[in-house]
Amino acid sequence: MFGGVEPKAGQYFPKVTAPRSAPEFADYMLQVAIRYPEADTIHWVLDNLSSHTRKAGVEHFGEKAGSWLWDRFTVHYTPKHGSWLNQAEIAIRLFRGNASASAGSEIGLLCEGKLSLGAAV
């Protein structure tokens, strides 16, 4: 699962894929870049999964296009032994149906589209 978050706008745009492979990551990079055509840079926080690299885009789209795509992003990697972002953990629990009871009402409203992510997190 890939999860993009634009906290100030309350936007969340997940993409669920069966494999966690470089081509799926490269496709998601392109989707995010297309979403923000006028941005000078897109800040991206990534974990250290081996497919979360420039190489993924280059192998999938070719050297020129893949490099251009990667250069659209300012990448911030999480610490190798640190925990992942809370937003990603919440989204994964939602997709798996294991949301915590403490966040139940807000998560339910978020799923129904009655609450923005910015208000829920």
N, C-alpha and C positions, 0 to 999 in steps of 0.2 A: 504494500500500500504506500502511495505517495500522498503527502498532505501539504498543500500550500495554504498559508495563512497570511492574510493582510489585516493585522489586528486593528489598525485605526479605522478601517472601513467596515470591520465586522464581516469580512469575507473569508470563506473557507472553501477550498476546491480540491477534494480528494480524487485520487485515481487508484482504483484497485486492479491489480494485475496478478495473474497466477504465479508466474516466476518473478524472482527478484533479480533480473538480469540487466546488463548494460543497455541493450536496445530499448527496453521499456523505460529505463531512466532517461535515455536520450530523447525519446518521444515526449516524455513529461517535461523535460527541459524546454523543448520547442513549444509545447502548449503554454507554459508559463511565459516564455519570451513573447509569444504572440499576444498574450493577454495584456502586456504592457509595452506596446510598440514605441511609445514616446519616452520611456525611461532611459536615462543615461546609463544607469546600472541597476541591477536587481539584487538586493542583498538576500543571500540564501544561507540558511543554517542547515548543515548536513551532518549526519553521523559518518562514521568512517568505513562504511560498507565499500568493498573493493570496486563496485561498479559506479560509485559516486565520484567520478573523475572526468577530466577533460577527454581522456582516452575513449570513454563511452560515446561521446558525441562525434569524435573523429572517426572511429570505426563504423559508426552507424550512418553518418552523413558525408563522410569524406573529410580530408584535411582542411580545405578552405571553409566549407560550411560549418563543420564541427568546431573549428577554432573560433569562428565568428560567434557561434552560439555560446560557447563556453565563456567567451570574453564579455558577453552581455551581463554576466553575473559577478558579483563580489561574494566569494564563498567564505563562509566561516564554519570550520569543522568543530564539532563538539569534542570535548576531551575524550580520549580513547577509553578511559575507565569511568566516565561520568554517566549520569542518567540522561535519557533522551528528553526532549521537550514535552511538557505537560500536555500541550495541545495534541501532539501526535498520540500520546498514550490514551487520551480521552477518545480520540477518533477511532483508534484500534478497538477499544472496549465497546464503542457504539456498534461498530461493524460486527463484532463477535457477540453482541448482546449481553455483555457483562458490565454494564455501567454501574457505578457505585450507587448505593441508595441515597447517600448524602447529596448527590447532584441530580437525583432522579427527575425532579420536576423541571429543572432548567434544561436538562438534556432532552427530556421529552418534548418540550417546547421548541428546542433547537431543531430536533428531527422533523417536527411538523412545520417548520418554517415560520413559527410565530415569535421567535426570539433570534436576534442576531448573535453571532459568535462573540462580538465585542461585549455584549451585555452578559453573556453567559460565563465568560472566562475572566 
